[in-house]
Amino acid sequence: MQMKQFAVFGNPIKHSKSPRIHKMFSEQTGIALSYNAHLTSTDNFDKSIKSFFSCGGSGANITIPFKEQAYKLVDELSERASLAGAVNTIKVLRDGRLLGDNTDGIGLLSDIKRLGMVFPKTKILLIGAGGAARGIIQPLLSLGCELIITNRTYTRAQELSKIFSALGKKITSVDFSKLQDERFDLIINATSSGIYNEIPQIPFEIINKNTACYDIFYQERLTPFLSLAKTQGVIQLADGLGMLVEQAAYSFLLWNEVMPATSSVLEVMRKECTQFT
Ligand code: ATR
């Protein structure tokens, strides 16, 4: 039988850890596959995806900045991709049509559960209202958590809160400037501020040693948000490397109908991280 072909599409893509993660899943499960990284551009994205699948590709991951474009491109959407408004995983169906899914939210949820950061009724502050934030709202709400969303541009947080409240969910929005008297069990940074070496300008006093802090991004050193958390005395803090491995595992499950074990893979990735310069 021919080896199944998978790939990740994004820009930039050189430093993607997905090929390495899927190679480990393949070794662990005995499912032979190839997994490559493809650099693409906004103009060429649709063509690249279509040509990958018409040449026998079985599945693709989509990363920054193409998740919304992938959402528009696919023929069918899973419920969670539809709610997220973004697609990070594409699977070709038997009839050749493309199914779009989103495993980012379930990936985050698995990771924060593993870390013991979340329980039903946990009070969570979600910072950010872009595609990344939107993708994780539904999984967090599914646990019965109390979710408060905030964003630098407050109207975007309000809009998201409205969309999910209309579905009967327990979510509210609060402006950065009105946060100072609030306290949270968990604060999740889902902004892209770290990419610019910046920190969202929330009142820093809302972060204390009893607040767990999670940054959905990761880098070799602590992200700026996690450095701040550490300065504020936070004990429980984590970056998004675990989420990356978990979302990859759920993509692997969608494609191959086998759920790989993630903890050993995360351990290897954590050790190798400093070598991926
Ligand atoms: P993504 O799909 O990665 O979420 P996006 O849709 O461009 O990307 O959204 C980026 C998010 O990061 C937004 O919530 C953005 O805030 P604005 O809506 O005000 O632009 C947030 N963000 C980016 N840089 C930030 C910074 N320095 N401080 C606070 N928030 C920031």
Boltz pocket constraint, residues with backbone or C-beta under 6 A from the ligand:
constraints:
  - pocket:
      binder: B
      contacts: [[A, 127], [A, 128], [A, 129], [A, 130], [A, 131], [A, 132], [A, 133], [A, 151], [A, 152], [A, 153], [A, 154], [A, 156], [A, 190], [A, 191], [A, 192], [A, 193], [A, 196], [A, 198], [A, 199], [A, 200], [A, 201]]
      max_distance: 6.0
